[in-house]
């Protein structure tokens, strides 16, 4: 059995469609080669393939050169996730190369808190006054989950949050005051640079190098 490829050598395309704006990124290990985000308000179904084509053209890379495709698998918009996964599978429809699932919450935590000490709570609006959330440690080579991701009310999440955790994700501002009212003590992670798809691609490359 041959040695597993190193993550730094893997060419991975990522599709991120869990949120309001879809994005695509292409990395070679940790090196970002290209990234594109859909125009505001454009439907995911109409945007994703065009974003894929733009990234591949920018990096002068062919689909056949990819080692795999990483795709965010939620939590998030059911319709957006379905379109993202279907697009990823369709691109490799006649190919045995892998499609790598990446937790959207883990990507949010790593996107905002990579390399920092302390816990990071990534959250995303689940509607009806609830949130999807997960707790992560991001001071290692990739995010490490502390417990299970889940669906919470602000009151329930406040009881689960580690003391002085950082809060990350697209809907922090919407829920911060409610969490504080429930007694949670936290800081807000700094705004991340670049599209979330870039982080999905890097985490996908590392998972693929582990054989996942």
C-alpha positions in Angstrom: 0.0 0.0 0.0 1.5 3.4 -1.0 2.0 6.3 1.3 -0.8 8.8 1.6 -0.3 12.1 -0.2 0.7 15.1 1.9 -2.0 17.7 2.3 0.3 20.4 0.9 0.6 18.6 -2.4 -3.2 18.0 -2.9 -5.2 20.1 -5.4 -8.7 20.5 -3.9 -11.7 22.5 -5.1 -14.2 23.6 -2.5 -17.9 24.4 -2.8 -19.6 26.3 0.0 -23.3 26.8 -0.4 -24.7 26.5 3.2 -25.2 30.3 3.6 -26.8 33.2 1.7 -23.8 33.6 -0.7 -22.2 30.6 -2.3 -18.5 30.5 -2.8 -15.9 28.4 -4.6 -12.1 28.1 -3.9 -9.2 26.2 -5.2 -6.2 25.3 -3.1 -3.0 23.3 -3.3 -2.7 22.3 0.3 -2.7 25.6 2.3 -2.0 27.7 -0.8 -5.0 29.6 -2.2 -4.9 29.5 -6.0 -8.3 31.1 -6.8 -11.6 32.0 -5.1 -14.9 33.4 -6.3 -18.1 34.4 -4.5 -21.5 34.6 -6.1 -23.1 38.0 -6.8 -25.5 39.1 -4.0 -28.9 37.6 -4.5 -28.0 35.3 -7.3 -29.5 31.7 -7.0 -27.0 29.1 -6.0 -28.1 26.8 -8.8 -27.3 29.5 -11.4 -24.0 30.5 -9.9 -22.0 27.5 -8.7 -20.8 26.1 -12.0 -19.9 29.6 -13.3 -17.8 30.1 -10.1 -16.1 26.7 -10.5 -15.2 27.6 -14.1 -13.9 31.0 -13.0 -11.6 29.5 -10.3 -10.3 26.8 -12.7 -9.6 29.4 -15.4 -7.9 31.8 -13.0 -5.6 29.0 -11.7 -5.1 27.6 -15.3 -6.2 24.2 -13.9 -8.4 21.5 -15.5 -11.0 19.6 -13.6 -9.1 16.4 -14.4 -6.1 17.6 -12.4 -8.1 17.9 -9.1 -7.4 15.3 -6.4 -10.8 15.9 -4.9 -13.7 18.3 -4.2 -14.5 19.5 -0.7 -18.1 20.5 0.0 -19.7 22.1 3.1 -22.4 19.8 4.4 -24.1 22.0 6.9 -25.8 22.8 9.0 -27.4 25.5 6.8 -29.9 26.1 4.1 -31.3 22.7 2.9 -31.7 23.9 -0.6 -28.3 25.5 -0.7 -26.6 22.4 0.7 -28.5 20.1 -1.7 -27.4 22.2 -4.7 -23.7 22.3 -3.4 -23.5 18.5 -2.9 -25.2 17.8 -6.2 -22.8 20.1 -8.0 -19.8 18.4 -6.4 -21.0 14.9 -7.3 -22.0 16.0 -10.8 -18.5 17.3 -11.5 -17.0 13.9 -10.7 -20.0 11.9 -12.0 -17.8 9.6 -14.2 -14.8 9.7 -12.0 -13.7 7.8 -8.9 -12.0 10.7 -7.3 -13.4 11.7 -3.9 -15.9 14.3 -2.7 -14.9 15.3 0.8 -17.6 16.5 3.3 -16.7 19.4 5.6 -18.8 20.6 8.6 -19.9 24.2 7.9 -19.6 25.0 11.6 -16.1 23.6 11.9 -15.2 25.7 8.9 -16.6 28.9 10.5 -14.7 28.2 13.7 -11.4 27.6 11.8 -12.0 30.5 9.5 -12.2 32.9 12.4 -10.1 31.3 15.1 -7.3 29.2 13.6 -4.1 29.1 15.6 -5.6 30.8 18.7 -5.9 29.4 22.2 -9.2 28.8 23.9 -12.6 27.5 22.7 -14.5 28.9 19.7 -18.3 28.5 19.5 -19.4 28.6 15.9 -23.1 29.4 15.4 -25.5 29.8 12.5 -29.2 30.9 12.5 -31.6 28.0 12.4 -34.7 30.2 12.3 -37.6 30.1 14.8 -35.3 31.6 17.5 -32.8 28.7 17.5 -29.2 28.3 16.4 -27.0 25.5 15.0 -23.8 25.5 17.1 -20.6 23.6 17.8 -17.7 24.1 20.2 -14.2 23.8 18.8 -10.5 24.1 19.8 -8.5 25.6 17.0 -5.0 25.8 18.4 -3.8 22.6 16.6 -3.4 21.7 12.9 -7.2 21.8 12.4 -10.4 22.3 14.4 -11.1 19.8 17.1 -14.8 19.4 18.1 -15.5 19.6 21.8 -18.8 17.6 22.0 -21.4 17.3 19.3 -22.8 20.0 17.0 -26.5 20.6 17.6 -29.6 22.7 17.5 -30.0 25.0 20.5 -32.2 27.8 21.9 -30.0 30.7 23.1 -30.7 29.7 26.7 -29.6 26.1 26.1 -26.5 27.2 24.2 -25.5 29.6 26.9 -25.3 26.7 29.4 -23.1 24.7 27.0 -20.6 27.4 26.2 -17.2 27.3 27.8 -16.2 30.3 29.9 -14.8 33.2 27.9 -15.1 31.4 24.5 -14.9 33.2 21.3 -18.0 33.4 19.2 -17.8 33.0 15.4 -20.1 32.6 12.4 -22.4 34.6 10.1 -25.1 35.3 12.7 -23.2 36.3 15.8 -24.6 39.8 15.9 -28.1 38.5 15.8 -27.7 36.3 18.9 -25.0 37.9 21.0 -27.3 40.0 23.1 -29.6 37.1 23.8 -26.7 34.9 24.9 -25.4 37.6 27.2 -28.9 37.9 28.7 -28.8 34.2 29.4 -25.5 34.6 31.3 -23.0 33.5 28.6 -19.6 35.3 28.8 -17.7 35.4 25.5 -15.7 37.5 23.1 -16.5 37.9 19.4 -13.9 36.5 17.0 -12.4 39.0 14.6 -14.0 39.2 11.2 -12.3 36.6 9.0 -10.5 37.5 5.8 -11.5 35.8 2.5 -14.4 33.6 1.6 -15.4 30.6 3.8 -14.9 28.3 0.7 -11.1 28.9 1.1 -11.2 27.3 4.6 -13.5 24.5 3.4 -10.9 23.7 0.7 -8.0 23.6 3.2 -9.9 21.4 5.6 -10.9 19.1 2.8 -7.3 18.8 1.6 -6.2 17.7 5.2 -9.1 15.2 5.5 -8.2 13.8 2.1 -4.6 13.4 3.1 -5.8 11.3 6.1 -7.8 9.1 3.7 -11.2 10.4 4.7 
